[in-house]
Amino acid sequence: MSTSITPDTQSLIQELMAAMQSGSLSSGTGSATGAGQSSGTQNSQEEAKLAEVFQELMALLKQGNQEGSTNPGSDTTSPAISPAAGSSASATPAAGSTSPTTLASNDASSPAATTSGTSSTSAGDGPNTTTITNTSDHDEKIGQFLNGGSTTQPTAEIDLKPGQTGTLKYENGQGGYDAEADSSGNFQSTASRLEFYADAKGVNNDDVSYIDGRNASIKVSDGNGKTAGDSQSIANSAPSDAITKDAGGRATVTGWYDGSTQDMKDGGAYMESKLGTGNAYIHPDDDRNATSSNPMTMAQDTSQHYTADFGDA
């Protein structure tokens, strides 16, 4: 805290400085050393004068400190108590500013601070969409594979935690399938398939196929009353010779494919006994079946927006 210098104080300081500048006093002893000082009497007089100046100066300083402690002036204001107008340390923020307390309150009520546990992601391009929800009890990587391309490296993919939803898109004139990777993140040829094709005008043909195998249950809807696939979990009750398990212990029911091995026959027979043939492909020629057992219920569909669930096998 600073103290105001009164005129009396200033006069005494000037008098003291003049005495020191005259060279009449020696530093620290008060004895006379100046050339014009001829006797000890003169030295004693100047020392007495200097002592008087010091006493008066100390009295004024003491008085000023006492007054400042009880009634501080505007030039002794502490910034921590009352900053000047416009100061960034102001206890009352200026209009439009945000205090740390306000920030904490806003964060607590913002969506980022109260996430619901679900989120969405999107991959691919085009006016045709398949919005997929992970209804299983494990993380899922869903890949989109286009006809004529790789069957192990998807052209687009989404990663979904249980309960999460994401969207895969494709262009008119494109066809292919969506499939789930195994627990190691690799896409196998034995996976369940959500097959799609959109013609140049966006008319779709969608179906679910377990011909190659079933590592996930898939159910798809066009939002207009047409559905395909199922949401059942059947792998846990499958015969041991009709399933395989990946590194993470997730099961795949062996698909019929061409029926060339006993495992294929057993897997195809088991899925047909549990699911029938009307909602998904179990055998390659199921689309030749009568209407009630034909899996092509979503062919020539004018909808371009589908929702699907990928659940446990």
Long-range contacts (C-beta under 8 A, 24 or more apart in sequence): 1-68, 1-69, 1-72, 1-76, 1-78, 2-75, 2-76, 3-61, 3-64, 3-65, 3-68, 3-76, 4-64, 4-68, 4-73, 4-75, 6-60, 6-64, 8-56, 8-60, 9-57, 9-60, 9-61, 9-64, 12-53, 12-56, 12-57, 12-60, 13-57, 15-53, 16-50, 16-53, 16-54, 16-57, 19-46, 19-49, 19-50, 19-53, 25-50, 117-163, 118-163, 118-164, 118-165, 119-164, 119-165, 120-164, 120-165, 120-166, 120-167, 121-158, 121-159, 121-160, 121-164, 121-166, 121-167, 122-158, 122-166, 122-167, 122-168, 122-169, 123-156, 123-157, 123-158, 123-166, 123-167, 123-168, 123-169, 124-155, 124-156, 124-168, 124-169, 124-170, 125-169, 125-170, 125-171, 126-169, 126-170, 126-171, 126-172, 126-174, 126-198, 127-169, 127-171, 127-172, 127-202, 127-304, 128-169, 128-170, 128-171, 128-172, 128-174, 128-196, 128-198, 128-202, 128-204, 128-304, 128-305, 129-167, 129-168, 129-169, 129-304, 129-305, 129-306, 130-167, 130-168, 130-169, 130-170, 130-178, 130-194, 130-196, 130-220, 130-306, 130-307, 130-308, 131-165, 131-166, 131-167, 131-305, 131-306, 131-307, 131-308, 132-158, 132-160, 132-165, 132-166, 132-167, 132-168, 132-178, 132-307, 132-308, 132-309, 132-310, 133-160, 133-163, 133-164, 133-165, 133-307, 133-308, 133-309, 133-310, 134-160, 134-161, 134-162, 134-163, 134-164, 134-165, 134-310, 135-162, 135-163, 135-231, 135-309, 135-310, 135-311, 136-162, 136-216, 136-310, 136-311, 136-312, 137-162, 137-312, 138-162, 138-183, 138-248, 138-250, 138-312, 140-180, 140-181, 140-216, 140-310, 141-180, 141-181, 141-185, 142-166, 142-168, 142-178, 142-179, 142-180, 142-181, 142-310, 143-178, 143-179, 143-180, 143-181, 143-187, 144-168, 144-170, 144-176, 144-177, 144-178, 145-176, 145-177, 145-178, 145-179, 145-187, 146-170, 146-174, 146-175, 146-176, 147-174, 147-175, 147-176, 147-197, 149-176, 151-187, 151-189, 152-186, 152-187, 153-187, 154-187, 160-310, 170-196, 170-198, 171-198, 172-198, 172-199, 172-200, 172-201, 172-202, 173-198, 173-199, 173-200, 174-198, 175-205, 177-209, 178-308, 180-215, 180-216, 180-310, 182-215, 182-246, 182-247, 182-248, 182-250, 182-252, 183-246, 183-247, 183-248, 183-249, 183-250, 184-246, 184-247, 184-248, 188-213, 188-215, 188-246, 188-252, 189-213, 190-215, 190-244, 190-252, 190-254, 190-255, 191-215, 191-216, 191-252, 192-216, 192-217, 192-218, 192-313, 193-218, 194-218, 194-220, 194-229, 194-308, 196-306, 198-304, 202-302, 202-304, 203-300, 203-301, 203-302, 204-298, 204-300, 204-301, 204-302, 204-303, 204-304, 204-306, 205-296, 205-298, 205-299, 205-300, 205-301, 206-298, 206-299, 206-301, 206-306, 207-280, 207-281, 207-295, 207-296, 207-297, 207-298, 207-299, 208-279, 208-280, 208-281, 208-295, 209-280, 209-281, 209-295, 210-253, 210-255, 210-271, 210-275, 210-280, 210-281, 210-282, 211-255, 211-256, 211-257, 211-281, 211-282, 211-283, 211-284, 212-255, 212-257, 213-252, 213-253, 213-254, 213-255, 213-267, 214-252, 214-253, 214-255, 214-267, 214-271, 214-313, 215-250, 215-251, 215-252, 215-253, 215-313, 216-310, 216-311, 216-312, 216-313, 217-309, 217-310, 217-311, 217-312, 217-313, 218-280, 218-308, 218-309, 218-310, 218-311, 219-308, 219-309, 219-311, 220-298, 220-306, 220-307, 220-308, 220-309, 221-306, 221-307, 221-308, 222-298, 222-301, 222-303, 222-305, 222-306, 223-303, 223-305, 223-306, 223-307, 224-301, 224-303, 226-297, 226-298, 226-301, 226-303, 227-279, 227-297, 227-298, 228-279, 228-280, 228-295, 228-297, 228-298, 229-279, 229-280, 229-308, 230-275, 230-279, 230-280, 231-309, 231-311, 232-274, 232-275, 233-311, 233-312, 233-313, 234-270, 234-271, 234-274, 234-275, 234-313, 235-312, 235-313, 238-267, 238-270, 239-266, 239-270, 241-266, 242-266, 242-267, 242-270, 243-267, 250-313, 251-313, 252-313, 253-313, 256-282, 256-283, 256-284, 257-284, 258-284, 259-283
